[in-house]
């Protein structure tokens, strides 16, 4: 058959891409600023645990309904129907641009039962750094789509995400929200 050579080339290319991706994922370099994914760490499962964490009281193992502790930055509230979610935004250029648009009510849609996404009307100032160690509770900006994503379950990443902040309340609330929902975001 005449098509076997192109198919073999395509298969070889796919294999090389897969091996390269796996090699990048298993990198163990000492540079903490590297963009290769790292092993996820468990986070406390409730706000009480988050406030109780100290060097003498390390985080315990938890499920995907975890939150991040000791968040610093600009506090915000996210309201979806009668549910209020707390979060903080960091001081990245993307976050500072987004803060200028608040308060805002935006349409969000559930994607693959792991995240909510909203697409913005205009791009935000994005200067990186990009990161790939996404964790449940992260708020990220995805520049190819000019979108903001709330990640509430374990997931993989893409190399064009900028961390904006983190959810500081229980992530399980996102499992009970409708697939399409308006969320109002305001400064606390």
Rosetta constraint file for C-alpha pairs under 8 A:
AtomPair CA 3 CA 7 HARMONIC 6.31 0.50
AtomPair CA 4 CA 8 HARMONIC 6.00 0.50
AtomPair CA 5 CA 9 HARMONIC 6.21 0.50
AtomPair CA 6 CA 10 HARMONIC 6.11 0.50
AtomPair CA 7 CA 11 HARMONIC 6.08 0.50
AtomPair CA 8 CA 12 HARMONIC 6.07 0.50
AtomPair CA 9 CA 13 HARMONIC 6.13 0.50
AtomPair CA 10 CA 14 HARMONIC 6.16 0.50
AtomPair CA 11 CA 15 HARMONIC 6.17 0.50
AtomPair CA 12 CA 16 HARMONIC 6.21 0.50
AtomPair CA 13 CA 17 HARMONIC 6.20 0.50
AtomPair CA 14 CA 18 HARMONIC 6.17 0.50
AtomPair CA 15 CA 19 HARMONIC 6.15 0.50
AtomPair CA 16 CA 20 HARMONIC 6.06 0.50
AtomPair CA 17 CA 21 HARMONIC 6.15 0.50
AtomPair CA 18 CA 22 HARMONIC 6.20 0.50
AtomPair CA 19 CA 23 HARMONIC 6.05 0.50
AtomPair CA 20 CA 24 HARMONIC 6.22 0.50
AtomPair CA 21 CA 25 HARMONIC 6.24 0.50
AtomPair CA 22 CA 26 HARMONIC 6.27 0.50
AtomPair CA 23 CA 27 HARMONIC 6.38 0.50
AtomPair CA 24 CA 36 HARMONIC 6.06 0.50
AtomPair CA 24 CA 37 HARMONIC 7.95 0.50
AtomPair CA 25 CA 36 HARMONIC 5.80 0.50
AtomPair CA 25 CA 37 HARMONIC 5.63 0.50
AtomPair CA 25 CA 38 HARMONIC 7.42 0.50
AtomPair CA 27 CA 36 HARMONIC 6.84 0.50
AtomPair CA 29 CA 34 HARMONIC 7.84 0.50
AtomPair CA 35 CA 130 HARMONIC 7.17 0.50
AtomPair CA 35 CA 131 HARMONIC 5.38 0.50
AtomPair CA 35 CA 132 HARMONIC 5.83 0.50
AtomPair CA 35 CA 133 HARMONIC 7.73 0.50
AtomPair CA 35 CA 159 HARMONIC 7.60 0.50
AtomPair CA 36 CA 131 HARMONIC 7.91 0.50
AtomPair CA 36 CA 132 HARMONIC 6.35 0.50
AtomPair CA 36 CA 133 HARMONIC 7.53 0.50
AtomPair CA 37 CA 132 HARMONIC 5.28 0.50
AtomPair CA 37 CA 133 HARMONIC 4.92 0.50
AtomPair CA 37 CA 157 HARMONIC 7.97 0.50
AtomPair CA 38 CA 133 HARMONIC 5.87 0.50
AtomPair CA 39 CA 133 HARMONIC 7.94 0.50
AtomPair CA 40 CA 133 HARMONIC 7.46 0.50
AtomPair CA 40 CA 135 HARMONIC 6.96 0.50
AtomPair CA 42 CA 59 HARMONIC 6.92 0.50
AtomPair CA 42 CA 60 HARMONIC 6.68 0.50
AtomPair CA 42 CA 61 HARMONIC 5.12 0.50
AtomPair CA 42 CA 62 HARMONIC 5.77 0.50
AtomPair CA 42 CA 63 HARMONIC 7.80 0.50
AtomPair CA 42 CA 66 HARMONIC 7.97 0.50
AtomPair CA 43 CA 59 HARMONIC 5.92 0.50
AtomPair CA 43 CA 60 HARMONIC 6.74 0.50
AtomPair CA 43 CA 61 HARMONIC 6.68 0.50
AtomPair CA 43 CA 62 HARMONIC 6.17 0.50
AtomPair CA 43 CA 66 HARMONIC 5.67 0.50
AtomPair CA 43 CA 67 HARMONIC 6.14 0.50
AtomPair CA 43 CA 68 HARMONIC 6.04 0.50
AtomPair CA 43 CA 69 HARMONIC 7.58 0.50
AtomPair CA 44 CA 49 HARMONIC 5.55 0.50
AtomPair CA 44 CA 50 HARMONIC 5.66 0.50
AtomPair CA 44 CA 59 HARMONIC 5.59 0.50
AtomPair CA 44 CA 60 HARMONIC 5.95 0.50
AtomPair CA 44 CA 61 HARMONIC 7.06 0.50
AtomPair CA 44 CA 62 HARMONIC 6.15 0.50
AtomPair CA 44 CA 66 HARMONIC 5.56 0.50
AtomPair CA 44 CA 67 HARMONIC 6.01 0.50
AtomPair CA 44 CA 68 HARMONIC 6.86 0.50
AtomPair CA 44 CA 69 HARMONIC 7.29 0.50
AtomPair CA 45 CA 49 HARMONIC 6.71 0.50
AtomPair CA 45 CA 50 HARMONIC 7.68 0.50
AtomPair CA 45 CA 62 HARMONIC 5.65 0.50
AtomPair CA 45 CA 63 HARMONIC 7.04 0.50
AtomPair CA 45 CA 65 HARMONIC 6.16 0.50
AtomPair CA 45 CA 66 HARMONIC 4.08 0.50
AtomPair CA 45 CA 67 HARMONIC 5.98 0.50
AtomPair CA 45 CA 170 HARMONIC 7.13 0.50
AtomPair CA 46 CA 50 HARMONIC 6.31 0.50
AtomPair CA 46 CA 66 HARMONIC 6.55 0.50
AtomPair CA 46 CA 67 HARMONIC 6.61 0.50
AtomPair CA 46 CA 169 HARMONIC 7.34 0.50
AtomPair CA 46 CA 170 HARMONIC 6.06 0.50
AtomPair CA 47 CA 51 HARMONIC 6.27 0.50
AtomPair CA 47 CA 67 HARMONIC 7.17 0.50
AtomPair CA 47 CA 69 HARMONIC 7.80 0.50
AtomPair CA 47 CA 168 HARMONIC 7.37 0.50
AtomPair CA 47 CA 169 HARMONIC 6.12 0.50
AtomPair CA 47 CA 170 HARMONIC 6.94 0.50
AtomPair CA 48 CA 52 HARMONIC 6.20 0.50
AtomPair CA 49 CA 53 HARMONIC 6.19 0.50
AtomPair CA 49 CA 59 HARMONIC 7.78 0.50
AtomPair CA 50 CA 59 HARMONIC 7.99 0.50
AtomPair CA 50 CA 67 HARMONIC 7.42 0.50
AtomPair CA 50 CA 68 HARMONIC 6.83 0.50
AtomPair CA 50 CA 69 HARMONIC 4.57 0.50
AtomPair CA 50 CA 70 HARMONIC 6.93 0.50
AtomPair CA 51 CA 69 HARMONIC 6.77 0.50
AtomPair CA 51 CA 70 HARMONIC 7.14 0.50
AtomPair CA 52 CA 57 HARMONIC 7.23 0.50
AtomPair CA 53 CA 57 HARMONIC 5.26 0.50
AtomPair CA 53 CA 58 HARMONIC 5.82 0.50
AtomPair CA 53 CA 59 HARMONIC 6.28 0.50
AtomPair CA 53 CA 69 HARMONIC 7.45 0.50
AtomPair CA 54 CA 58 HARMONIC 6.05 0.50
AtomPair CA 62 CA 66 HARMONIC 6.38 0.50
AtomPair CA 64 CA 136 HARMONIC 6.50 0.50
AtomPair CA 64 CA 152 HARMONIC 7.02 0.50
AtomPair CA 64 CA 153 HARMONIC 5.29 0.50
AtomPair CA 64 CA 154 HARMONIC 6.50 0.50
AtomPair CA 64 CA 171 HARMONIC 7.57 0.50
AtomPair CA 64 CA 172 HARMONIC 7.94 0.50
AtomPair CA 65 CA 136 HARMONIC 7.77 0.50
AtomPair CA 65 CA 152 HARMONIC 7.18 0.50
AtomPair CA 65 CA 153 HARMONIC 7.37 0.50
AtomPair CA 65 CA 170 HARMONIC 6.19 0.50
AtomPair CA 65 CA 171 HARMONIC 4.68 0.50
AtomPair CA 65 CA 172 HARMONIC 4.87 0.50
AtomPair CA 66 CA 136 HARMONIC 7.10 0.50
AtomPair CA 66 CA 137 HARMONIC 7.38 0.50
AtomPair CA 66 CA 170 HARMONIC 6.18 0.50
AtomPair CA 66 CA 171 HARMONIC 5.96 0.50
AtomPair CA 66 CA 172 HARMONIC 7.86 0.50
AtomPair CA 67 CA 136 HARMONIC 7.45 0.50
AtomPair CA 67 CA 137 HARMONIC 5.92 0.50
AtomPair CA 67 CA 167 HARMONIC 6.48 0.50
AtomPair CA 67 CA 168 HARMONIC 5.45 0.50
AtomPair CA 67 CA 169 HARMONIC 5.89 0.50
AtomPair CA 67 CA 170 HARMONIC 5.76 0.50
AtomPair CA 67 CA 171 HARMONIC 6.38 0.50
AtomPair CA 68 CA 137 HARMONIC 6.70 0.50
AtomPair CA 68 CA 166 HARMONIC 6.98 0.50
AtomPair CA 68 CA 167 HARMONIC 6.86 0.50
AtomPair CA 68 CA 168 HARMONIC 5.61 0.50
AtomPair CA 68 CA 169 HARMONIC 8.00 0.50
AtomPair CA 69 CA 168 HARMONIC 6.89 0.50
AtomPair CA 71 CA 88 HARMONIC 6.56 0.50
AtomPair CA 71 CA 166 HARMONIC 7.36 0.50
AtomPair CA 71 CA 168 HARMONIC 7.01 0.50
AtomPair CA 72 CA 88 HARMONIC 6.73 0.50
AtomPair CA 72 CA 89 HARMONIC 7.98 0.50
AtomPair CA 72 CA 90 HARMONIC 7.21 0.50
AtomPair CA 73 CA 88 HARMONIC 5.51 0.50
AtomPair CA 73 CA 89 HARMONIC 5.42 0.50
AtomPair CA 73 CA 90 HARMONIC 4.85 0.50
AtomPair CA 73 CA 91 HARMONIC 6.74 0.50
AtomPair CA 73 CA 165 HARMONIC 7.86 0.50
AtomPair CA 74 CA 88 HARMONIC 5.11 0.50
AtomPair CA 74 CA 89 HARMONIC 5.01 0.50
AtomPair CA 74 CA 90 HARMONIC 6.46 0.50
AtomPair CA 74 CA 91 HARMONIC 7.90 0.50
AtomPair CA 74 CA 187 HARMONIC 7.57 0.50
AtomPair CA 75 CA 86 HARMONIC 7.31 0.50
AtomPair CA 75 CA 87 HARMONIC 5.84 0.50
AtomPair CA 75 CA 88 HARMONIC 4.28 0.50
AtomPair CA 75 CA 89 HARMONIC 6.47 0.50
AtomPair CA 75 CA 187 HARMONIC 6.24 0.50
AtomPair CA 75 CA 188 HARMONIC 5.46 0.50
AtomPair CA 76 CA 86 HARMONIC 6.02 0.50
AtomPair CA 76 CA 87 HARMONIC 5.31 0.50
AtomPair CA 76 CA 88 HARMONIC 5.63 0.50
AtomPair CA 76 CA 89 HARMONIC 7.26 0.50
AtomPair CA 76 CA 185 HARMONIC 6.78 0.50
AtomPair CA 76 CA 186 HARMONIC 5.50 0.50
AtomPair CA 76 CA 187 HARMONIC 4.40 0.50
AtomPair CA 76 CA 188 HARMONIC 4.70 0.50
AtomPair CA 77 CA 84 HARMONIC 6.56 0.50
AtomPair CA 77 CA 85 HARMONIC 5.65 0.50
AtomPair CA 77 CA 86 HARMONIC 4.68 0.50
AtomPair CA 77 CA 87 HARMONIC 6.17 0.50
AtomPair CA 77 CA 184 HARMONIC 7.91 0.50
AtomPair CA 77 CA 185 HARMONIC 5.70 0.50
AtomPair CA 77 CA 186 HARMONIC 5.42 0.50
AtomPair CA 77 CA 187 HARMONIC 6.36 0.50
AtomPair CA 77 CA 188 HARMONIC 5.83 0.50
AtomPair CA 78 CA 84 HARMONIC 5.74 0.50
AtomPair CA 78 CA 85 HARMONIC 4.96 0.50
AtomPair CA 78 CA 86 HARMONIC 6.23 0.50
AtomPair CA 78 CA 87 HARMONIC 7.51 0.50
AtomPair CA 78 CA 183 HARMONIC 6.20 0.50
AtomPair CA 78 CA 184 HARMONIC 5.51 0.50
AtomPair CA 78 CA 185 HARMONIC 4.55 0.50
AtomPair CA 78 CA 186 HARMONIC 6.67 0.50
AtomPair CA 79 CA 83 HARMONIC 5.65 0.50
AtomPair CA 79 CA 84 HARMONIC 4.55 0.50
AtomPair CA 79 CA 85 HARMONIC 6.22 0.50
AtomPair CA 79 CA 183 HARMONIC 5.35 0.50
AtomPair CA 79 CA 184 HARMONIC 5.03 0.50
AtomPair CA 79 CA 185 HARMONIC 6.52 0.50
AtomPair CA 80 CA 84 HARMONIC 6.55 0.50
AtomPair CA 80 CA 177 HARMONIC 7.85 0.50
AtomPair CA 80 CA 181 HARMONIC 6.99 0.50
AtomPair CA 80 CA 182 HARMONIC 6.26 0.50
AtomPair CA 80 CA 183 HARMONIC 4.66 0.50
AtomPair CA 80 CA 184 HARMONIC 6.64 0.50
AtomPair CA 81 CA 182 HARMONIC 7.86 0.50
AtomPair CA 81 CA 183 HARMONIC 7.61 0.50
AtomPair CA 83 CA 173 HARMONIC 7.77 0.50
AtomPair CA 85 CA 167 HARMONIC 7.44 0.50
AtomPair CA 85 CA 168 HARMONIC 7.76 0.50
AtomPair CA 85 CA 169 HARMONIC 5.97 0.50
AtomPair CA 85 CA 170 HARMONIC 7.81 0.50
AtomPair CA 86 CA 167 HARMONIC 6.03 0.50
AtomPair CA 86 CA 168 HARMONIC 5.45 0.50
AtomPair CA 86 CA 169 HARMONIC 5.42 0.50
AtomPair CA 87 CA 165 HARMONIC 7.26 0.50
AtomPair CA 87 CA 166 HARMONIC 5.51 0.50
AtomPair CA 87 CA 167 HARMONIC 4.09 0.50
AtomPair CA 87 CA 168 HARMONIC 4.82 0.50
AtomPair CA 87 CA 169 HARMONIC 7.00 0.50
AtomPair CA 88 CA 165 HARMONIC 5.45 0.50
AtomPair CA 88 CA 166 HARMONIC 5.59 0.50
AtomPair CA 88 CA 167 HARMONIC 6.58 0.50
AtomPair CA 88 CA 168 HARMONIC 7.08 0.50
AtomPair CA 89 CA 95 HARMONIC 6.06 0.50
AtomPair CA 89 CA 164 HARMONIC 5.59 0.50
AtomPair CA 89 CA 165 HARMONIC 4.13 0.50
AtomPair CA 89 CA 166 HARMONIC 6.66 0.50
AtomPair CA 90 CA 95 HARMONIC 6.23 0.50
AtomPair CA 90 CA 96 HARMONIC 7.99 0.50
AtomPair CA 90 CA 164 HARMONIC 5.61 0.50
AtomPair CA 90 CA 165 HARMONIC 5.08 0.50
AtomPair CA 91 CA 95 HARMONIC 6.11 0.50
AtomPair CA 91 CA 96 HARMONIC 6.16 0.50
AtomPair CA 91 CA 164 HARMONIC 7.84 0.50
AtomPair CA 92 CA 96 HARMONIC 6.19 0.50
AtomPair CA 92 CA 163 HARMONIC 8.00 0.50
AtomPair CA 92 CA 164 HARMONIC 6.63 0.50
AtomPair CA 93 CA 97 HARMONIC 6.09 0.50
AtomPair CA 93 CA 124 HARMONIC 7.95 0.50
AtomPair CA 93 CA 125 HARMONIC 5.77 0.50
AtomPair CA 93 CA 126 HARMONIC 6.28 0.50
AtomPair CA 93 CA 127 HARMONIC 6.90 0.50
AtomPair CA 94 CA 98 HARMONIC 6.20 0.50
AtomPair CA 94 CA 124 HARMONIC 5.53 0.50
AtomPair CA 94 CA 125 HARMONIC 5.22 0.50
AtomPair CA 94 CA 126 HARMONIC 5.44 0.50
AtomPair CA 94 CA 127 HARMONIC 7.79 0.50
AtomPair CA 94 CA 141 HARMONIC 7.40 0.50
AtomPair CA 94 CA 162 HARMONIC 7.79 0.50
AtomPair CA 94 CA 164 HARMONIC 6.73 0.50
AtomPair CA 95 CA 99 HARMONIC 6.06 0.50
AtomPair CA 95 CA 164 HARMONIC 5.36 0.50
AtomPair CA 95 CA 165 HARMONIC 7.74 0.50
AtomPair CA 96 CA 100 HARMONIC 6.56 0.50
AtomPair CA 97 CA 101 HARMONIC 7.08 0.50
AtomPair CA 97 CA 124 HARMONIC 6.02 0.50
AtomPair CA 97 CA 125 HARMONIC 6.58 0.50
AtomPair CA 98 CA 102 HARMONIC 6.93 0.50
AtomPair CA 98 CA 124 HARMONIC 7.06 0.50
AtomPair CA 99 CA 187 HARMONIC 7.79 0.50
AtomPair CA 102 CA 185 HARMONIC 6.62 0.50
AtomPair CA 102 CA 186 HARMONIC 5.66 0.50
AtomPair CA 102 CA 187 HARMONIC 6.93 0.50
AtomPair CA 103 CA 184 HARMONIC 7.11 0.50
AtomPair CA 103 CA 185 HARMONIC 5.61 0.50
AtomPair CA 103 CA 186 HARMONIC 4.48 0.50
AtomPair CA 103 CA 187 HARMONIC 6.91 0.50
AtomPair CA 104 CA 184 HARMONIC 5.62 0.50
AtomPair CA 104 CA 185 HARMONIC 5.42 0.50
AtomPair CA 104 CA 186 HARMONIC 6.77 0.50
AtomPair CA 105 CA 182 HARMONIC 6.42 0.50
AtomPair CA 105 CA 183 HARMONIC 5.51 0.50
AtomPair CA 105 CA 184 HARMONIC 4.08 0.50
AtomPair CA 105 CA 185 HARMONIC 6.26 0.50
AtomPair CA 106 CA 118 HARMONIC 6.75 0.50
AtomPair CA 106 CA 182 HARMONIC 5.47 0.50
AtomPair CA 106 CA 183 HARMONIC 5.55 0.50
AtomPair CA 106 CA 184 HARMONIC 6.39 0.50
AtomPair CA 106 CA 185 HARMONIC 7.98 0.50
AtomPair CA 107 CA 118 HARMONIC 5.97 0.50
AtomPair CA 107 CA 180 HARMONIC 7.15 0.50
AtomPair CA 107 CA 181 HARMONIC 5.89 0.50
AtomPair CA 107 CA 182 HARMONIC 4.42 0.50
AtomPair CA 107 CA 183 HARMONIC 6.49 0.50
AtomPair CA 108 CA 116 HARMONIC 5.88 0.50
AtomPair CA 108 CA 117 HARMONIC 5.24 0.50
AtomPair CA 108 CA 118 HARMONIC 4.59 0.50
AtomPair CA 108 CA 119 HARMONIC 7.88 0.50
AtomPair CA 108 CA 180 HARMONIC 5.79 0.50
AtomPair CA 108 CA 181 HARMONIC 5.38 0.50
AtomPair CA 108 CA 182 HARMONIC 5.86 0.50
AtomPair CA 108 CA 183 HARMONIC 6.91 0.50
AtomPair CA 109 CA 116 HARMONIC 5.29 0.50
AtomPair CA 109 CA 117 HARMONIC 5.44 0.50
AtomPair CA 109 CA 118 HARMONIC 6.67 0.50
AtomPair CA 109 CA 179 HARMONIC 5.56 0.50
AtomPair CA 109 CA 180 HARMONIC 4.46 0.50
AtomPair CA 109 CA 181 HARMONIC 6.42 0.50
AtomPair CA 110 CA 114 HARMONIC 7.47 0.50
AtomPair CA 110 CA 115 HARMONIC 5.80 0.50
AtomPair CA 110 CA 116 HARMONIC 4.47 0.50
AtomPair CA 110 CA 117 HARMONIC 6.55 0.50
AtomPair CA 110 CA 178 HARMONIC 7.88 0.50
AtomPair CA 110 CA 179 HARMONIC 4.85 0.50
AtomPair CA 110 CA 180 HARMONIC 6.41 0.50
AtomPair CA 111 CA 115 HARMONIC 5.41 0.50
AtomPair CA 111 CA 116 HARMONIC 5.92 0.50
AtomPair CA 111 CA 117 HARMONIC 7.02 0.50
AtomPair CA 113 CA 153 HARMONIC 7.66 0.50
AtomPair CA 113 CA 175 HARMONIC 7.63 0.50
AtomPair CA 114 CA 151 HARMONIC 6.13 0.50
AtomPair CA 114 CA 152 HARMONIC 5.61 0.50
AtomPair CA 114 CA 153 HARMONIC 4.66 0.50
AtomPair CA 114 CA 154 HARMONIC 6.95 0.50
AtomPair CA 114 CA 155 HARMONIC 7.00 0.50
AtomPair CA 115 CA 149 HARMONIC 6.50 0.50
AtomPair CA 115 CA 150 HARMONIC 5.42 0.50
AtomPair CA 115 CA 151 HARMONIC 4.36 0.50
AtomPair CA 115 CA 152 HARMONIC 5.52 0.50
AtomPair CA 115 CA 153 HARMONIC 6.87 0.50
AtomPair CA 116 CA 149 HARMONIC 5.57 0.50
AtomPair CA 116 CA 150 HARMONIC 5.18 0.50
AtomPair CA 116 CA 151 HARMONIC 6.67 0.50
AtomPair CA 117 CA 147 HARMONIC 6.63 0.50
AtomPair CA 117 CA 148 HARMONIC 5.75 0.50
AtomPair CA 117 CA 149 HARMONIC 4.45 0.50
AtomPair CA 117 CA 150 HARMONIC 6.53 0.50
AtomPair CA 118 CA 147 HARMONIC 5.48 0.50
AtomPair CA 118 CA 148 HARMONIC 5.48 0.50
AtomPair CA 118 CA 149 HARMONIC 6.59 0.50
AtomPair CA 119 CA 145 HARMONIC 6.84 0.50
AtomPair CA 119 CA 146 HARMONIC 5.98 0.50
AtomPair CA 119 CA 147 HARMONIC 4.20 0.50
AtomPair CA 119 CA 148 HARMONIC 6.55 0.50
AtomPair CA 120 CA 146 HARMONIC 5.66 0.50
AtomPair CA 120 CA 147 HARMONIC 5.51 0.50
AtomPair CA 120 CA 148 HARMONIC 7.56 0.50
AtomPair CA 121 CA 146 HARMONIC 7.76 0.50
AtomPair CA 122 CA 146 HARMONIC 6.85 0.50
AtomPair CA 123 CA 143 HARMONIC 7.37 0.50
AtomPair CA 123 CA 146 HARMONIC 5.18 0.50
AtomPair CA 124 CA 146 HARMONIC 7.21 0.50
AtomPair CA 126 CA 143 HARMONIC 7.33 0.50
AtomPair CA 126 CA 162 HARMONIC 7.60 0.50
AtomPair CA 128 CA 162 HARMONIC 5.81 0.50
AtomPair CA 129 CA 162 HARMONIC 6.41 0.50
AtomPair CA 130 CA 159 HARMONIC 6.37 0.50
AtomPair CA 130 CA 160 HARMONIC 5.76 0.50
AtomPair CA 130 CA 161 HARMONIC 5.29 0.50
AtomPair CA 130 CA 162 HARMONIC 4.96 0.50
AtomPair CA 130 CA 163 HARMONIC 7.50 0.50
AtomPair CA 131 CA 159 HARMONIC 6.34 0.50
AtomPair CA 131 CA 160 HARMONIC 7.32 0.50
AtomPair CA 131 CA 161 HARMONIC 5.93 0.50
AtomPair CA 131 CA 162 HARMONIC 6.27 0.50
AtomPair CA 131 CA 163 HARMONIC 7.15 0.50
AtomPair CA 132 CA 156 HARMONIC 7.93 0.50
AtomPair CA 132 CA 157 HARMONIC 5.34 0.50
AtomPair CA 132 CA 158 HARMONIC 6.21 0.50
AtomPair CA 132 CA 159 HARMONIC 5.77 0.50
AtomPair CA 132 CA 161 HARMONIC 7.02 0.50
AtomPair CA 133 CA 157 HARMONIC 7.04 0.50
AtomPair CA 134 CA 138 HARMONIC 6.55 0.50
AtomPair CA 134 CA 151 HARMONIC 7.99 0.50
AtomPair CA 134 CA 155 HARMONIC 7.24 0.50
AtomPair CA 134 CA 156 HARMONIC 7.07 0.50
AtomPair CA 134 CA 157 HARMONIC 6.28 0.50
AtomPair CA 135 CA 151 HARMONIC 7.10 0.50
AtomPair CA 135 CA 152 HARMONIC 7.94 0.50
AtomPair CA 135 CA 153 HARMONIC 7.62 0.50
AtomPair CA 135 CA 154 HARMONIC 6.27 0.50
AtomPair CA 135 CA 155 HARMONIC 7.34 0.50
AtomPair CA 136 CA 151 HARMONIC 5.20 0.50
AtomPair CA 136 CA 152 HARMONIC 4.51 0.50
AtomPair CA 136 CA 153 HARMONIC 4.97 0.50
AtomPair CA 136 CA 154 HARMONIC 5.65 0.50
AtomPair CA 136 CA 155 HARMONIC 7.86 0.50
AtomPair CA 136 CA 171 HARMONIC 7.85 0.50
AtomPair CA 137 CA 150 HARMONIC 6.79 0.50
AtomPair CA 137 CA 151 HARMONIC 5.48 0.50
AtomPair CA 137 CA 152 HARMONIC 5.32 0.50
AtomPair CA 137 CA 153 HARMONIC 7.83 0.50
AtomPair CA 137 CA 166 HARMONIC 5.32 0.50
AtomPair CA 137 CA 167 HARMONIC 4.82 0.50
AtomPair CA 137 CA 168 HARMONIC 7.38 0.50
AtomPair CA 137 CA 171 HARMONIC 6.76 0.50
AtomPair CA 138 CA 150 HARMONIC 6.07 0.50
AtomPair CA 138 CA 151 HARMONIC 5.44 0.50
AtomPair CA 138 CA 152 HARMONIC 7.53 0.50
AtomPair CA 138 CA 163 HARMONIC 7.05 0.50
AtomPair CA 138 CA 164 HARMONIC 7.66 0.50
AtomPair CA 138 CA 165 HARMONIC 6.12 0.50
AtomPair CA 138 CA 166 HARMONIC 4.51 0.50
AtomPair CA 138 CA 167 HARMONIC 6.38 0.50
AtomPair CA 139 CA 148 HARMONIC 7.00 0.50
AtomPair CA 139 CA 149 HARMONIC 5.71 0.50
AtomPair CA 139 CA 150 HARMONIC 4.76 0.50
AtomPair CA 139 CA 151 HARMONIC 6.48 0.50
AtomPair CA 139 CA 163 HARMONIC 6.18 0.50
AtomPair CA 139 CA 164 HARMONIC 5.36 0.50
AtomPair CA 139 CA 165 HARMONIC 5.02 0.50
AtomPair CA 139 CA 166 HARMONIC 5.17 0.50
AtomPair CA 139 CA 167 HARMONIC 7.05 0.50
AtomPair CA 140 CA 148 HARMONIC 5.62 0.50
AtomPair CA 140 CA 149 HARMONIC 5.25 0.50
AtomPair CA 140 CA 150 HARMONIC 6.68 0.50
AtomPair CA 140 CA 151 HARMONIC 7.95 0.50
AtomPair CA 140 CA 161 HARMONIC 6.13 0.50
AtomPair CA 140 CA 162 HARMONIC 5.49 0.50
AtomPair CA 140 CA 163 HARMONIC 4.55 0.50
AtomPair CA 140 CA 164 HARMONIC 5.11 0.50
AtomPair CA 140 CA 165 HARMONIC 7.03 0.50
AtomPair CA 141 CA 146 HARMONIC 7.11 0.50
AtomPair CA 141 CA 147 HARMONIC 5.77 0.50
AtomPair CA 141 CA 148 HARMONIC 4.57 0.50
AtomPair CA 141 CA 149 HARMONIC 6.38 0.50
AtomPair CA 141 CA 161 HARMONIC 5.62 0.50
AtomPair CA 141 CA 162 HARMONIC 5.13 0.50
AtomPair CA 141 CA 163 HARMONIC 6.46 0.50
AtomPair CA 141 CA 164 HARMONIC 6.57 0.50
AtomPair CA 142 CA 146 HARMONIC 5.87 0.50
AtomPair CA 142 CA 147 HARMONIC 5.29 0.50
AtomPair CA 142 CA 148 HARMONIC 6.20 0.50
AtomPair CA 142 CA 149 HARMONIC 7.41 0.50
AtomPair CA 142 CA 160 HARMONIC 6.16 0.50
AtomPair CA 142 CA 161 HARMONIC 4.94 0.50
AtomPair CA 142 CA 162 HARMONIC 6.72 0.50
AtomPair CA 143 CA 147 HARMONIC 6.61 0.50
AtomPair CA 143 CA 160 HARMONIC 6.57 0.50
AtomPair CA 143 CA 161 HARMONIC 6.95 0.50
AtomPair CA 144 CA 160 HARMONIC 7.56 0.50
AtomPair CA 152 CA 171 HARMONIC 5.83 0.50
AtomPair CA 152 CA 172 HARMONIC 7.74 0.50
AtomPair CA 152 CA 174 HARMONIC 6.91 0.50
AtomPair CA 157 CA 161 HARMONIC 7.94 0.50
AtomPair CA 167 CA 171 HARMONIC 7.46 0.50
AtomPair CA 171 CA 175 HARMONIC 7.87 0.50
AtomPair CA 172 CA 176 HARMONIC 7.34 0.50
AtomPair CA 173 CA 177 HARMONIC 6.80 0.50
AtomPair CA 177 CA 181 HARMONIC 7.29 0.50
